[in-house]
Amino acid sequence: MDPPEFLFDGAPDASLTLVLAHGAGAPMRSAFLAAVARGVAAGGARVARFEFPSMRARRSGGPRGAPDREPVLRESWLSAIAALGGAGRLAIGGKSLGGRIASMVADEAGVLGLVCLGYPFHPPGRPERLRTKHLEALRTPALIVQGTRDPFGSREDVAGYSLSPSIRIAWIEGGDHSFKPRSSSGRTETETLAEAVARVREFLAGL
């Protein structure tokens, strides 16, 4: 596997680096991840973004296909952590798929914290297909930022799950899987993203 390529925001000498991976459908340069990375970096942390092999190949002109299989995704995360000098000054996470795989390696890697931006608790319309078993015993301090109307796990859905006490959930009122509100809500996507960034900055400050 080729070594990861990173996109950095923030000062190289920051005391903590947040490493973010993308979701299944958009690359590390997506408007969503860019806004989060720049917002978090403005709070004093360094942010490193990277891509899984299938997304990097797609961006380089390869075919658009399904995301890599779970073993490749996990190996990619562990490789990214190692390339950044190990877990001692790192928090990890990402958008949807990226955050889910980060949650699967966080304890193993020994990182400082975990940040999931729109966790895919289940596929849309399939609430019985839960992706929460490993979250019941998670030891790493974790923040899940979730829209209250996220089809991958709404507030009502999540209320019934058994999650580790190390997990904190920050709800973005009216937000979807990318925290976008309905136009009738009176809120803008810029406002809800800023709220999400603020929650991440607060969490990182406490690590």
N, C-alpha and C positions, 0 to 999 in steps of 0.2 A: 504494500500500500504506500502510495506517495505521501510524503510528509504534508501536514496541513498548511495552507496559506492563510494568513490572518489579515484582517482589516482592523486597525487600531483607532480608538478615540481616547483622548485624555493623556495625561502626563505619564511618561515612562517610569517616573520614580514614585508613582502613587503607591500607597501602602497596601492596596487591594486591587486585584483585577477580576472583573466579571467577564466570564467567557460565555458567549452566546452562540447557539446553533439555530439554524432556520427551521421552518416548518416543512411540510411535505410539498407545498406548492410554489413557494417563492424563495429566491436566493437570499444570501446574506446582505445584499445591497437593497433589499426591498424597502419601501418607504416606511413600513412599520418598524422593522429592526433598526433602520437608520435613525428614526426619531427616538427610539428607546435608548440606543447606544449614545447618541449625542446628549440626550437629556441626563442620563446617568453619569456620563463623563463630566458634565458641567457641575455635578455635585462633588467631584473630587476623586472618584474612582477611575481606573483605567478600564476600558472595555475592549475586548478582543472578539471579533466575529470570525467564524470559519464555516466551511461548507463540507457536507458529506460527499463522498466520491461521485455518486450519481448526479448530484446537482452541479458539481464542478465540471463534470463531463458534459452535461447539458449546456452549461453556460459557454463551454468551449466549442460548441457546435455539434455535440453528440445528440443521439436520439432522446426524445422526451419519453421517459418510461416511469415505472414505479420506483419509489424510493428503495434504497439498499435494504437488504434483509437485516434483521436485528443484530446478528453477530458482527456484521460489518459496521453498523452504526455504533455499537458499543466499542469496538476496536478504534473507530475514528475518534470517539470521545477520549478514550484513554491515551491515544496518541497525541491529541491536542493538549491534554493536561501535561504530559511529559515534555512536549515541545516548549511549553511555557515555564519549565523549570520545576514542575511538580506542584502538589496540591497546597503547599504551605501558605500561600498568599492568594489563593484562588477561591472564588465562588463560581459556580457553573449553572447553566440553565439555557433557556431559549424559548422560542415560539412553538407551541403545540408539540409536534413530533420531536423537535430538538430538545425541549424541556423534558418530555417524557423519557427519552433515552438518558438524558443527564440524571434524572431521578433514579435510574436503574444502576448507575455506576457511582453515584455520589458517596455512598458509604464505603464501597470498595476502594475508591481513590483517596478518601480521607480529606475531602475539600472542606473549606470553612462554611460554605452555605450553598443553598440551591434556590434558584429563582425560575419558576415556571410561568410563562406568559400565555394564558389560555390553555389550561391542561386538558388534553383529550380524554376525559374520564370514560367515555364510550363513543362509538360511532354515532352520528346523527340518526335518530330514529331507532336505535338498537340499545336501549338502556340496560338490557340484560347482559351485554358484552362488556363487562367492566374491565378497566385496566388499572385496578387499584390494589391488587393483592400485595405488591411489594411496598406500597405506601403505608400499610398497616404497621410495619415494623421499622420504618425509616428512622435513622438516628440523626442524620444531618439536619441542622436547622434549615427550615424551608419556608419559602413564601410562594404561594400560588396566587397570582392575580387573575381573576376570573370575572367575565361579564355575567350579570344576573340572568341574561337570556341566551347564554351560550348554548347552542344545540349539542355541543359535546359534553355538557354538564352544567345545568342551570343551578340556581340556588336551591330550588326544591329537590333536584336530584341529589346534590352533594350533601344535603342535610341528613340523608339516610345512610351515608357511607361511614365505615369504621376506618378512621385515619389516625396516623401516629400523632401523639401530642407535640412532636417536633414541627408539625406543619401548621402554618398560619395561612388563612385565606383572606385576601383583600378583595372585596366585591366592588366591581365597577357598575354602578346602578344603570340599568338599561343597556349595557354594553353587550355586543355579540362576541364571536370568537376572537375578533381583533379589537374589541372594546368600542366598536362603532355604535352610537346610539341611533334610535329612530329619529327621523327629522322632526317628528311631532313632539319630541321630548323637550325641546328648547335648549338642548345641549349640543355641542359640536364635537366632532371627532378629535379636534385639537385639544379640547378641554378634557375629554376622557383619557386621551393618551397622556396628557400632563399629569392627571391624577394617578395613573398607573406608574409613571416615572417617579412621582413623589413617594409612592409606597415602596418602590424598589430602593430608592435612596435611603429612606428611613430604615429599612431592613438591613441594608449593607452597613449603615453607620453603627448598628448594634452588634455586628459580628466581632 
